[in-house]
Amino acid sequence: MAASSGCGQKRKTESANGGASSKKKPNFAWNKGLLASMDDPELQEYVDEKVVIIKDKYPKAKHHFLVMPKENIPNLNSLKPEHLELLEYLHEKGEEVIHRTDETLKFRLGYHAVPSMSHLHLHVISQDFDSPCLKNKKHWNSFTTEYFFDSEDIMKMLKEKGKVQLDSSKFQDVLKRNLRCHVCRKDFSTMPALKTHIKVHSYKNT
């Protein structure tokens, strides 16, 4: 599924449901959407007995994948010590998809501190952030601040503490921060200005 068509479809759906009646009767089923996406052959990049890797329906970069366990794990706070091996496997498969996709670009593998979608998912995302689906401050800050935890840090936390317990209240204001380039840390007042600027940087994996 092309990134541009996916973004456009999302806007159309939001517009269609954006009346007063939708506010009175909100539909919360959207946060379960990953479970349906896991079974979508058009999105699937890799499947085995433990994991499913899909292309993000609304990618925030040129390459954006989600690595998800088949086991029912709602979020990071649901992890137990025995899940460490599974997290390592998710990370390994994430690195493999990078090698198959584009080894010339820099990538990060990580998790959102407070994910909007239910079901544990590891983001594998290139650092160019070249996508029409990257639209606002919330999108940007969710991948370029401490809101985004490196996969290896999450594994280390689980190994040392036996759990991953993140205080969601600490991250309430992170997504509202001013826009800042993730490379040179220069501030910007609008997303168009920021997106124009980040093109001057190289995202080659040197």
N, CA, C and O of each residue as an XYZ file, in Angstrom:
824
protein
N       0.837     -1.192      0.000
C       0.000      0.000      0.000
C       0.868      1.236      0.000
O       1.750      1.374      0.848
N       0.640      2.115     -0.912
C       1.455      3.314     -1.029
C       1.202      4.251      0.121
O       0.082      4.357      0.622
N       2.271      4.942      0.544
C       2.143      5.836      1.690
C       1.151      6.941      1.419
O       0.342      7.267      2.288
N       1.190      7.532      0.223
C       0.333      8.672     -0.058
C      -1.123      8.285     -0.046
O      -1.945      9.037      0.477
N      -1.487      7.109     -0.616
C      -2.878      6.697     -0.631
C      -3.366      6.373      0.758
O      -4.517      6.650      1.096
N      -2.494      5.783      1.578
C      -2.890      5.471      2.948
C      -3.194      6.713      3.748
O      -4.179      6.759      4.484
N      -2.342      7.738      3.608
C      -2.573      8.984      4.333
C      -3.856      9.639      3.889
O      -4.623     10.153      4.704
N      -4.088      9.618      2.569
C      -5.289     10.237      2.032
C      -6.537      9.542      2.517
O      -7.532     10.194      2.835
N      -6.495      8.215      2.579
C      -7.646      7.453      3.036
C      -7.938      7.744      4.487
O      -9.102      7.829      4.878
N      -6.910      7.899      5.289
C      -7.111      8.189      6.698
C      -7.803      9.537      6.865
O      -8.718      9.665      7.680
N      -7.374     10.552      6.096
C      -7.989     11.867      6.196
C      -9.447     11.811      5.795
O     -10.296     12.446      6.421
N      -9.741     11.042      4.740
C     -11.110     10.930      4.268
C     -11.999     10.302      5.315
O     -13.122     10.755      5.535
N     -11.500      9.252      5.970
C     -12.267      8.583      7.011
C     -12.505      9.495      8.186
O     -13.611      9.546      8.722
N     -11.470     10.224      8.598
C     -11.621     11.124      9.727
C     -12.629     12.217      9.412
O     -13.412     12.614     10.275
N     -12.611     12.707      8.170
C     -13.531     13.756      7.778
C     -14.962     13.245      7.786
O     -15.880     13.940      8.220
N     -15.141     12.021      7.302
C     -16.480     11.458      7.220
C     -17.079     11.223      8.591
O     -18.296     11.291      8.763
N     -16.226     10.947      9.570
C     -16.708     10.661     10.917
C     -16.583     11.851     11.849
O     -16.741     11.710     13.061
N     -16.299     13.024     11.292
C     -15.936     14.156     12.133
C     -17.088     15.010     12.598
O     -16.845     16.079     13.158
N     -18.346     14.599     12.398
C     -19.484     15.404     12.815
C     -19.734     15.336     14.294
O     -19.017     14.659     15.031
N     -20.769     16.050     14.729
C     -21.097     16.110     16.146
C     -21.476     14.754     16.683
O     -21.167     14.426     17.829
N     -22.163     13.938     15.840
C     -22.601     12.631     16.309
C     -21.427     11.745     16.671
O     -21.516     10.950     17.607
N     -20.293     11.875     15.919
C     -19.120     11.050     16.201
C     -18.506     11.421     17.537
O     -17.886     10.579     18.186
N     -18.670     12.675     17.961
C     -18.145     13.088     19.246
C     -18.971     12.497     20.382
O     -18.441     12.181     21.447
N     -20.267     12.352     20.147
C     -21.140     11.804     21.173
C     -20.964     10.300     21.316
O     -21.094      9.742     22.406
N     -20.660      9.646     20.176
C     -20.517      8.198     20.172
C     -19.176      7.822     19.561
O     -19.137      7.314     18.440
N     -18.079      8.059     20.268
C     -16.751      7.776     19.709
C     -16.548      6.293     19.469
O     -17.078      5.458     20.202
N     -15.783      5.970     18.445
C     -15.470      4.594     18.121
C     -14.038      4.306     18.541
O     -13.095      4.856     17.972
N     -13.878      3.446     19.534
C     -12.555      3.173     20.067
C     -11.907      1.954     19.420
O     -10.819      1.543     19.824
N     -12.571      1.369     18.412
C     -12.048      0.150     17.797
C     -10.752      0.405     17.040
O     -10.000     -0.537     16.788
N     -10.468      1.663     16.666
C      -9.289      1.971     15.860
C      -7.999      1.532     16.533
O      -7.043      1.165     15.850
N      -7.955      1.564     17.876
C      -6.700      1.227     18.546
C      -6.411     -0.274     18.523
O      -5.351     -0.713     18.969
N      -7.351     -1.052     18.007
C      -7.142     -2.495     17.833
C      -6.748     -2.810     16.389
O      -6.668     -3.977     16.005
N      -6.505     -1.778     15.598
C      -6.269     -1.956     14.177
C      -5.065     -2.795     13.820
O      -5.025     -3.381     12.738
N      -4.075     -2.869     14.705
C      -2.877     -3.651     14.397
C      -3.197     -5.131     14.239
O      -2.577     -5.826     13.435
N      -4.156     -5.601     15.000
C      -4.516     -7.021     14.920
C      -5.051     -7.364     13.541
O      -4.772     -8.441     13.013
N      -5.824     -6.446     12.951
C      -6.326     -6.663     11.591
C      -5.196     -6.520     10.573
O      -5.131     -7.275      9.603
N      -4.316     -5.562     10.794
C      -3.213     -5.329      9.860
C      -2.255     -6.514      9.805
O      -1.654     -6.787      8.766
N      -2.116     -7.213     10.920
C      -1.235     -8.380     10.950
C      -1.680     -9.446      9.957
O      -0.857    -10.215      9.460
N      -2.966     -9.494      9.669
C      -3.514    -10.523      8.768
C      -3.700    -10.024      7.345
O      -4.235    -10.744      6.502
N      -3.264     -8.798      7.068
C      -3.431     -8.217      5.743
C      -2.248     -8.599      4.859
O      -1.137     -8.121      5.087
N      -2.459     -9.448      3.860
C      -1.335     -9.891      3.016
C      -0.677     -8.753      2.239
O       0.486     -8.869      1.852
N      -1.400     -7.651      2.003
C      -0.821     -6.520      1.290
C       0.193     -5.771      2.152
O       1.067     -5.078      1.631
N       0.073     -5.911      3.460
C       0.972     -5.218      4.370
C       2.101     -6.113      4.867
O       3.163     -5.619      5.246
N       1.882     -7.404      4.870
C       2.850     -8.337      5.441
C       4.171     -8.323      4.686
O       4.217     -8.447      3.462
N       5.240     -8.169      5.454
C       6.594     -8.216      4.916
C       7.273     -9.536      5.244
O       8.111    -10.027      4.487
N       6.893    -10.107      6.397
C       7.513    -11.356      6.860
C       6.602    -11.988      7.906
O       6.014    -11.292      8.734
N       6.492    -13.313      7.861
C       5.676    -14.040      8.834
C       6.374    -15.345      9.186
O       6.852    -16.058      8.304
N       6.433    -15.656     10.477
C       6.871    -16.983     10.900
C       6.028    -17.403     12.096
O       4.983    -16.808     12.355
N       6.466    -18.412     12.820
C       5.646    -18.936     13.908
C       5.589    -18.019     15.120
O       4.732    -18.191     15.987
N       6.490    -17.049     15.191
C       6.557    -16.165     16.361
C       6.147    -14.726     16.076
O       5.554    -14.068     16.930
N       6.461    -14.233     14.880
C       6.272    -12.806     14.613
C       5.624    -12.557     13.261
O       5.615    -13.410     12.373
N       5.085    -11.355     13.147
C       4.604    -10.832     11.865
C       5.228     -9.451     11.691
O       5.197     -8.635     12.612
N       5.789     -9.188     10.522
C       6.317     -7.862     10.202
C       5.454     -7.271      9.105
O       5.249     -7.890      8.061
N       4.951     -6.069      9.346
C       4.135     -5.404      8.337
C       4.739     -4.042      7.983
O       5.508     -3.463      8.751
N       4.374     -3.556      6.813
C       4.682     -2.183      6.449
C       3.665     -1.295      7.153
O       2.465     -1.561      7.092
N       4.127     -0.256      7.814
C       3.208      0.650      8.492
C       2.241      1.255      7.465
O       2.673      1.722      6.411
N       0.947      1.248      7.765
C      -0.055      1.765      6.829
C       0.108      3.264      6.601
O      -0.226      3.777      5.533
N       0.625      3.959      7.609
C       0.828      5.404      7.513
C       2.286      5.703      7.876
O       2.557      6.293      8.922
N       3.219      5.298      7.016
C       4.652      5.388      7.353
C       5.091      6.814      7.612
O       4.652      7.750      6.944
N       5.973      6.962      8.600
C       6.482      8.285      8.949
C       7.889      8.523      8.389
O       8.552      9.496      8.749
N       8.331      7.633      7.512
C       9.637      7.759      6.863
C       9.603      6.957      5.569
O       8.609      6.298      5.263
N      10.684      7.016      4.821
C      10.745      6.272      3.565
C      10.525      4.792      3.804
O       9.832      4.130      3.031
N      11.118      4.264      4.882
C      10.934      2.864      5.256
C      10.452      2.804      6.702
O      11.117      3.320      7.600
N       9.318      2.187      6.928
C       8.745      2.123      8.275
C       7.994      0.800      8.417
O       6.975      0.571      7.764
N       8.521     -0.062      9.284
C       7.942     -1.378      9.518
C       7.547     -1.538     10.985
O       8.065     -0.845     11.861
N       6.629     -2.453     11.232
C       6.248     -2.825     12.593
C       6.491     -4.316     12.756
O       5.996     -5.125     11.971
N       7.261     -4.677     13.789
C       7.543     -6.078     14.098
C       6.714     -6.446     15.320
O       6.874     -5.852     16.386
N       5.826     -7.429     15.165
C       4.876     -7.749     16.231
C       4.875     -9.232     16.574
O       4.947    -10.079     15.683
N       4.795     -9.545     17.853
C       4.707    -10.949     18.247
C       3.306    -11.492     17.995
O       2.324    -10.755     18.092
N       3.214    -12.761     17.675
C       1.904    -13.384     17.547
C       1.273    -13.585     18.919
O       0.050    -13.628     19.050
N       2.112    -13.707     19.932
C       1.598    -13.821     21.301
C       0.867    -12.542     21.679
O       1.283    -11.448     21.299
N      -0.207    -12.678     22.417
C      -1.010    -11.527     22.820
C      -0.324    -10.772     23.955
O      -0.434    -11.147     25.123
N       0.383     -9.706     23.595
C       1.056     -8.842     24.570
C       0.583     -7.421     24.292
O       0.981     -6.841     23.282
N      -0.245     -6.844     25.143
C      -0.833     -5.529     24.869
C       0.173     -4.395     24.737
O       0.044     -3.558     23.844
N       1.179     -4.355     25.617
C       2.094     -3.212     25.629
C       3.364     -3.550     26.411
O       3.531     -4.671     26.892
N       4.244     -2.576     26.527
C       5.512     -2.792     27.228
C       5.308     -3.156     28.696
O       6.039     -3.981     29.244
N       4.322     -2.544     29.324
C       4.082     -2.810     30.744
C       3.593     -4.230     31.001
O       3.578     -4.689     32.144
N       3.192     -4.927     29.937
C       2.713     -6.306     30.073
C       3.845     -7.323     30.009
O       3.627     -8.515     30.220
N       5.045     -6.854     29.718
C       6.170     -7.773     29.567
C       6.603     -8.384     30.891
O       6.564     -7.739     31.940
N       7.018     -9.647     30.815
C       7.529    -10.388     31.966
C       8.939    -10.876     31.657
O       9.345    -10.885     30.495
N       9.690    -11.281     32.672
C      11.077    -11.721     32.426
C      11.203    -12.766     31.325
O      12.175    -12.763     30.570
N      10.225    -13.659     31.235
C      10.301    -14.718     30.228
C      10.104    -14.207     28.798
O      10.275    -14.961     27.840
N       9.748    -12.934     28.656
C       9.576    -12.358     27.327
C      10.884    -11.798     26.751
O      10.903    -11.339     25.608
N      11.962    -11.830     27.515
C      13.222    -11.265     27.044
C      13.677    -11.923     25.747
O      14.091    -11.239     24.811
N      13.600    -13.231     25.694
C      14.024    -13.951     24.485
C      13.182    -13.526     23.283
O      13.693    -13.419     22.168
N      11.891    -13.286     23.513
C      11.021    -12.848     22.428
C      11.402    -11.450     21.945
O      11.420    -11.197     20.741
N      11.707    -10.544     22.872
C      12.137     -9.201     22.477
C      13.421     -9.252     21.651
O      13.573     -8.522     20.671
N      14.326    -10.111     22.057
C      15.573    -10.276     21.301
C      15.278    -10.774     19.888
O      15.941    -10.386     18.927
N      14.271    -11.640     19.782
C      13.894    -12.180     18.478
C      13.264    -11.092     17.613
O      13.542    -11.013     16.416
N      12.415    -10.253     18.212
C      11.820     -9.138     17.474
C      12.915     -8.225     16.936
O      12.870     -7.798     15.782
N      13.899     -7.932     17.782
C      15.005     -7.058     17.385
C      15.797     -7.687     16.234
O      16.149     -7.012     15.266
N      16.064     -8.965     16.354
C      16.816     -9.679     15.312
C      16.078     -9.623     13.978
O      16.686     -9.389     12.934
N      14.773     -9.839     14.020
C      13.986     -9.812     12.782
C      13.886     -8.397     12.232
O      13.820     -8.200     11.019
N      13.876     -7.417     13.121
C      13.890     -6.030     12.681
C      15.158     -5.683     11.929
O      15.115     -4.992     10.912
N      16.291     -6.164     12.431
C      17.566     -5.925     11.744
C      17.605     -6.634     10.397
O      18.182     -6.130      9.433
N      16.990     -7.801     10.342
C      16.969     -8.536      9.081
C      16.171     -7.800      8.008
O      16.554     -7.787      6.839
N      15.057     -7.186      8.413
C      14.249     -6.467      7.425
C      14.988     -5.229      6.917
O      14.797     -4.813      5.775
N      15.828     -4.647      7.765
C      16.665     -3.526      7.322
C      17.631     -3.997      6.234
O      17.787     -3.341      5.204
N      18.273     -5.130      6.472
C      19.240     -5.659      5.513
C      18.574     -5.978      4.178
O      19.180     -5.815      3.118
N      17.328     -6.433      4.237
C      16.616     -6.753      2.999
C      16.125     -5.499      2.281
O      15.900     -5.516      1.071
N      15.961     -4.412      3.034
C      15.317     -3.220      2.483
C      16.316     -2.192      1.960
O      16.285     -1.830      0.784
N      17.207     -1.722      2.843
C      18.145     -0.662      2.443
C      19.223     -0.515      3.509
O      19.014      0.145      4.526
N      20.358     -1.124      3.274
C      21.457     -1.057      4.240
C      22.219      0.259      4.166
O      23.097      0.513      4.990
N      21.892      1.098      3.189
C      22.622      2.361      3.047
C      22.068      3.458      3.963
O      22.756      4.443      4.232
N      20.837      3.293      4.439
C      20.215      4.312      5.281
C      20.347      3.985      6.763
O      20.421      2.820      7.151
N      20.374      5.025      7.578
C      20.340      4.849      9.028
C      18.917      4.510      9.460
O      17.951      5.074      8.946
N      18.801      3.596     10.397
C      17.514      3.193     10.953
C      17.575      3.252     12.477
O      18.655      3.236     13.066
N      16.417      3.318     13.097
C      16.303      3.079     14.535
C      15.253      1.997     14.758
O      14.276      1.892     14.017
N      15.477      1.201     15.790
C      14.524      0.184     16.207
C      14.086      0.547     17.616
O      14.918      0.654     18.516
N      12.795      0.737     17.814
C      12.359      1.139     19.141
C      10.858      1.109     19.354
O      10.075      0.761     18.470
N      10.494      1.493     20.575
C       9.093      1.450     21.006
C       8.660      2.824     21.510
O       9.463      3.574     22.064
N       7.387      3.143     21.312
C       6.832      4.350     21.898
C       6.554      4.138     23.383
O       6.095      3.073     23.796
N       6.838      5.161     24.173
C       6.596      5.074     25.613
C       5.123      4.867     25.914
O       4.763      4.086     26.795
N       4.276      5.569     25.179
C       2.821      5.444     25.353
C       2.213      5.222     23.968
O       1.752      6.175     23.339
N       2.205      3.991     23.491
C       1.705      3.733     22.140
C       0.207      3.981     22.028
O      -0.546      3.744     22.972
N      -0.214      4.461     20.865
C      -1.634      4.711     20.642
C      -2.373      3.451     20.223
O      -3.597      3.381     20.330
N      -1.636      2.456     19.745
C      -2.253      1.219     19.272
C      -1.986      0.074     20.234
O      -0.874     -0.091     20.736
N      -3.032     -0.718     20.484
C      -2.910     -1.865     21.371
C      -2.252     -3.020     20.629
O      -2.537     -3.244     19.452
N      -1.397     -3.736     21.289
C      -0.584     -4.866     20.850
C       0.858     -4.384     20.677
O       1.137     -3.432     19.947
N       1.745     -5.061     21.360
C       3.164     -4.714     21.351
C       3.696     -4.660     19.917
O       3.468     -5.577     19.128
N       4.405     -3.580     19.588
C       4.983     -3.485     18.250
C       6.289     -2.696     18.282
O       6.385     -1.628     18.887
N       7.281     -3.257     17.613
C       8.603     -2.652     17.484
C       8.659     -1.880     16.175
O       8.436     -2.446     15.104
N       8.958     -0.582     16.260
C       9.111      0.232     15.060
C      10.508      0.047     14.477
O      11.504      0.085     15.200
N      10.569     -0.150     13.190
C      11.835     -0.162     12.449
C      11.697      0.959     11.427
O      10.982      0.814     10.435
N      12.380      2.077     11.668
C      12.101      3.274     10.880
C      13.388      3.964     10.426
O      14.302      4.195     11.217
N      13.434      4.287      9.129
C      14.597      4.994      8.601
C      14.570      6.437      9.081
O      13.506      7.005      9.325
N      15.747      7.014      9.211
C      15.868      8.319      9.866
C      15.754      9.509      8.915
O      16.026     10.640      9.319
N      15.361      9.283      7.669
C      15.136     10.375      6.732
C      13.813     11.087      6.995
O      13.667     12.268      6.680
N      12.848     10.369      7.574
C      11.507     10.908      7.850
C      10.905     11.575      6.616
O      10.271     12.627      6.695
N      11.124     10.931      5.487
C      10.619     11.433      4.213
C       9.299     10.726      3.905
O       9.291      9.644      3.318
N       8.189     11.341      4.301
C       6.881     10.732      4.088
C       5.775     11.773      4.169
O       5.817     12.645      5.038
N       4.783     11.701      3.281
C       3.636     12.607      3.369
C       2.767     12.331      4.592
O       1.940     13.161      4.969
N       2.951     11.181      5.203
C       2.157     10.846      6.393
C       2.708     11.488      7.666
O       2.052     11.472      8.708
N       3.904     12.047      7.582
C       4.481     12.780      8.721
C       3.931     14.204      8.658
O       4.408     15.018      7.868
N       2.935     14.507      9.481
C       2.159     15.723      9.283
C       2.244     16.744     10.397
O       2.083     17.938     10.141
N       2.493     16.314     11.628
C       2.342     17.263     12.730
C       3.372     17.051     13.836
O       4.198     16.140     13.787
N       3.291     17.916     14.818
C       4.231     17.912     15.940
C       4.193     16.597     16.704
O       5.233     16.094     17.130
N       3.011     16.043     16.879
C       2.883     14.772     17.599
C       3.626     13.658     16.872
O       4.351     12.881     17.492
N       3.445     13.585     15.560
C       4.159     12.576     14.771
C       5.661     12.724     14.951
O       6.363     11.753     15.234
N       6.146     13.944     14.784
C       7.583     14.192     14.831
C       8.181     13.861     16.195
O       9.171     13.136     16.289
N       7.579     14.392     17.237
C       8.140     14.212     18.579
C       8.033     12.772     19.076
O       8.791     12.366     19.957
N       7.115     12.007     18.530
C       6.980     10.621     18.968
C       8.137      9.750     18.500
O       8.351      8.659     19.027
N       8.892     10.237     17.499
C      10.021      9.453     16.982
C      11.380     10.104     17.216
O      12.406      9.461     16.994
N      11.416     11.352     17.655
C      12.701     12.064     17.739
C      13.029     12.580     19.136
O      13.975     13.351     19.303
N      12.264     12.168     20.135
C      12.512     12.565     21.522
C      12.642     11.310     22.381
O      12.650     10.192     21.864
N      12.743     11.502     23.682
C      12.825     10.364     24.600
C      11.529      9.571     24.666
O      11.458      8.548     25.346
N      10.506     10.039     23.961
C       9.254      9.289     23.836
C       9.493      7.959     23.104
O       8.745      6.995     23.266
N      10.560      7.940     22.294
C      10.914      6.758     21.507
C      12.084      6.050     22.172
O      13.197      6.576     22.194
N      11.841      4.864     22.712
C      12.852      4.093     23.434
C      13.535      3.117     22.494
O      12.871      2.337     21.811
N      14.860      3.159     22.456
C      15.598      2.195     21.649
C      15.299      0.774     22.117
O      15.174      0.509     23.313
N      15.190     -0.119     21.163
C      14.892     -1.513     21.453
C      15.884     -2.113     22.447
O      15.492     -2.843     23.358
N      17.154     -1.807     22.271
C      18.169     -2.380     23.157
C      18.012     -1.876     24.593
O      18.318     -2.608     25.534
N      17.543     -0.650     24.776
C      17.322     -0.118     26.126
C      16.148     -0.820     26.799
O      16.180     -1.074     28.003
N      15.122     -1.131     26.030
C      13.968     -1.850     26.582
C      14.385     -3.263     26.991
O      13.984     -3.746     28.049
N      15.180     -3.918     26.166
C      15.645     -5.266     26.514
C      16.506     -5.241     27.767
O      16.401     -6.124     28.618
N      17.355     -4.228     27.878
C      18.211     -4.098     29.053
C      17.376     -3.870     30.306
O      17.662     -4.442     31.358
N      16.347     -3.040     30.199
C      15.477     -2.760     31.336
C      14.770     -4.033     31.812
O      14.687     -4.300     33.010
N      14.267     -4.806     30.856
C      13.569     -6.038     31.205
C      14.527     -7.042     31.836
O      14.162     -7.745     32.777
N      15.742     -7.107     31.322
C      16.731     -8.054     31.844
C      17.146     -7.690     33.258
O      17.278     -8.567     34.112
N      17.353     -6.402     33.515
C      17.854     -5.971     34.828
C      16.770     -5.845     35.885
O      17.013     -6.131     37.057
N      15.570     -5.417     35.484
C      14.509     -5.156     36.456
C      13.391     -6.200     36.444
O      12.561     -6.245     37.351
N      13.382     -7.031     35.410
C      12.337     -8.047     35.328
C      11.014     -7.507     34.825
O      10.022     -8.236     34.779
N      10.986     -6.235     34.446
C       9.764     -5.625     33.916
C      10.124     -4.321     33.216
O      11.221     -3.786     33.383
N       9.181     -3.826     32.433
C       9.328     -2.520     31.793
C       8.156     -1.683     32.271
O       7.026     -1.850     31.812
N       8.436     -0.789     33.188
C       7.378      0.021     33.779
C       7.664      1.487     33.500
O       8.558      2.085     34.100
N       6.895      2.056     32.583
C       7.072      3.445     32.189
C       5.906      4.272     32.710
O       4.744      3.907     32.534
N       6.222      5.374     33.344
C       5.207      6.270     33.890
C       4.685      7.164     32.772
O       5.377      8.082     32.331
N       3.468      6.897     32.315
C       2.920      7.638     31.176
C       2.787      9.128     31.463
O       2.809      9.938     30.536
N       2.650      9.500     32.735
C       2.496     10.918     33.076
C       3.748     11.729     32.738
O       3.670     12.936     32.513
N       4.900     11.059     32.704
C       6.149     11.751     32.394
C       6.254     12.152     30.922
O       7.097     12.964     30.540
N       5.387     11.571     30.116
C       5.491     11.805     28.678
C       4.330     12.615     28.122
O       4.211     12.777     26.908
N       3.471     13.126     29.003
C       2.279     13.843     28.547
C       2.613     15.084     27.732
O       1.920     15.396     26.764
N       3.659     15.786     28.115
C       3.986     17.047     27.443
C       5.065     16.914     26.368
O       5.354     17.875     25.655
N       5.658     15.727     26.250
C       6.749     15.555     25.286
C       6.269     15.775     23.857
O       6.970     16.395     23.057
N       5.089     15.278     23.531
C       4.589     15.384     22.167
C       4.204     16.817     21.796
O       3.985     17.118     20.623
N       4.123     17.696     22.792
C       3.742     19.087     22.542
C       4.952     20.017     22.398
O       4.794     21.219     22.185
N       6.131     19.467     22.513
C       7.338     20.297     22.448
C       7.496     20.981     21.090
O       6.902     20.571     20.092
N       8.303     22.020     21.084
C       8.614     22.706     19.840
C       9.325     21.766     18.875
O      10.024     20.842     19.292
N       9.142     22.006     17.610
C       9.779     21.184     16.586
C      11.282     21.427     16.562
O      11.742     22.569     16.562
N      12.037     20.335     16.543
C      13.493     20.452     16.558
C      14.100     19.385     15.660
O      13.727     18.214     15.735
N      15.035     19.792     14.814
C      15.719     18.849     13.933
C      16.428     17.780     14.755
O      17.117     18.095     15.725
N      16.263     16.531     14.374
C      16.845     15.418     15.116
C      18.337     15.252     14.849
O      19.000     14.449     15.506
N      18.872     16.015     13.882
C      20.292     15.922     13.558
C      21.078     17.094     14.144
O      22.025     16.894     14.904
N      20.681     18.316     13.788
C      21.444     19.494     14.232
C      20.785     20.240     15.385
O      21.360     21.191     15.915
N      19.587     19.820     15.780
C      18.853     20.364     16.932
C      18.367     21.796     16.710
O      18.083     22.502     17.677
N      18.268     22.225     15.483
C      17.745     23.557     15.185
C      16.234     23.556     15.338
O      15.573     22.593     14.949
N      15.675     24.633     15.903
C      14.239     24.746     16.137
C      13.512     25.294     14.917
O      14.062     26.084     14.151
N      12.263     24.858     14.752
C      11.425     25.328     13.656
C      10.010     25.574     14.164
O       9.557     24.943     15.119
N       9.324     26.502     13.508
C       7.984     26.872     13.955
C       6.883     26.109     13.242
O       5.757     26.042     13.736
N       7.193     25.526     12.075
C       6.172     24.794     11.322
C       6.740     23.485     10.778
O       7.948     23.353     10.582
N       5.858     22.528     10.540
C       6.281     21.260      9.969
C       6.817     21.418      8.546
O       7.832     20.799      8.229
N       6.193     22.209      7.674
C       6.766     22.377      6.327
C       8.203     22.895      6.360
O       9.049     22.445      5.587
N       8.473     23.840      7.256
C       9.834     24.372      7.362
C      10.805     23.303      7.838
O      11.917     23.192      7.321
N      10.389     22.522      8.817
C      11.236     21.454      9.336
C      11.485     20.392      8.273
O      12.617     19.941      8.102
N      10.444     19.990      7.560
C      10.582     18.944      6.553
C      11.467     19.390      5.390
O      12.170     18.575      4.792
N      11.431     20.673      5.074
C      12.338     21.203      4.046
C      13.777     21.167      4.552
O      14.694     20.801      3.816
N      13.966     21.552      5.816
C      15.306     21.601      6.393
C      15.962     20.232      6.472
O      17.129     20.093      6.107
N      15.236     19.209      6.945
C      15.882     17.911      7.191
C      16.409     17.269      5.913
O      17.195     16.323      5.974
N      15.987     17.767      4.769
C      16.490     17.229      3.511
C      17.954     17.589      3.266
O      18.609     16.978      2.421
N      18.473     18.582      4.003
C      19.873     18.970      3.811
C      20.822     17.980      4.477
O      22.014     17.956      4.171
N      20.299     17.169      5.382
C      21.147     16.220      6.095
C      21.255     14.898      5.348
O      20.367     14.518      4.584
N      22.342     14.221      5.584
C      22.539     12.896      5.007
C      22.106     11.829      6.007
O      22.421     11.917      7.194
N      21.399     10.843      5.531
C      20.956      9.751      6.398
C      21.599      8.444      5.994
O      21.085      7.358      6.261
N      22.739      8.582      5.343
C      23.476      7.395      4.915
C      24.112      6.704      6.117
O      24.593      7.361      7.040
N      24.110      5.402      6.096
C      24.674      4.612      7.176
C      26.163      4.423      6.933
O      26.602      3.396      6.415
N      26.949      5.462      7.329
C      28.397      5.433      7.062
C      29.173      5.001      8.305
O      30.401      4.919      8.268
